[in-house]
Amino acid sequence: SQRGADRAAVMLTLLTTALLNDVDPQAWLADVLARIADLPASRLHELLPWEWKRLRAVEKNL
């Protein structure tokens, strides 16, 4: 169906964006889904793949 195709396109875009930013798509998506409900709208940018990667690197160096 068209709706199914649209949803698949969105998911593939998200996963490809993660790959293009050298982020493991499965780890990124699992973390995003676990955290998004409790994150304030002002911090949603932290879930973007490039920000998520940067924040994980900072956490590792602490």
KAGIDA-V386473 format. One record per residue. N is the residue number from 0. RES is the residue in three letters. SS is DSSP state (@ for helix, = for strand, . for the rest). Layout:
N/RES/SS  N/RES/SS
//
This chain:
0/SER/.  1/GLN/@  2/ARG/@  3/GLY/@  4/ALA/@  5/ASP/@  6/ARG/@  7/ALA/@  8/ALA/@  9/VAL/@  10/MET/@  11/LEU/@  12/THR/@  13/LEU/@  14/LEU/@  15/THR/@  16/THR/@  17/ALA/@  18/LEU/@  19/LEU/@  20/ASN/.  21/ASP/.  22/VAL/.  23/ASP/.  24/PRO/@  25/GLN/@  26/ALA/@  27/TRP/@  28/LEU/@  29/ALA/@  30/ASP/@  31/VAL/@  32/LEU/@  33/ALA/@  34/ARG/@  35/ILE/@  36/ALA/@  37/ASP/@  38/LEU/.  39/PRO/.  40/ALA/@  41/SER/@  42/ARG/@  43/LEU/@  44/HIS/@  45/GLU/@  46/LEU/@  47/LEU/.  48/PRO/@  49/TRP/@  50/GLU/@  51/TRP/@  52/LYS/@  53/ARG/@  54/LEU/@  55/ARG/@  56/ALA/@  57/VAL/@  58/GLU/@  59/LYS/@  60/ASN/@  61/LEU/.
//
